[in-house]
Every structure is written in structure tokens, then in C-alpha cells.
Amino acid sequence: MKPQLIIFAVLIAGFIAYNFFFQSLDNRTNTVINIVFASLLFGYIAYMAYSLLKKMKK
């Protein structure tokens, strides 16, 4: 479980770094990138929950 949390922390740090330092000048492109990044984060949360439930089942 620890490697999954490290990957999640890196994803969150990347999301924060993008929003503070590397934003696109085009507002529409910036919104699309934020939506894709947030979707990846929520998908990874779902994957971590699924793997945790799978481990608890054993």
C-alpha cells in the first residue's frame, strides 16, 4: 500500500505544481488539462480503494 500512496502523493504534487507554475495561457486548454488531471486523481483513488477492499477480502 505504501508505493500506491507515494504515487498518489506525486500525482497530487504534480497537480499543484501545474496549477501554480505551469498553467497554459489559453483558458480552454487549461481547463481541459485540469479536468484530465483531476480524472486521473479520482481514478487512482478508486483503484486504491479497490485494491484495499481486495486485500481486506482475503
ABEGO torsion letter per residue (X at the ends): XAAAAAAAAAAAAAAAAAAAAABBABAAAAAAAAAAAAAAAAAAAAAAAAAAAAAAAX
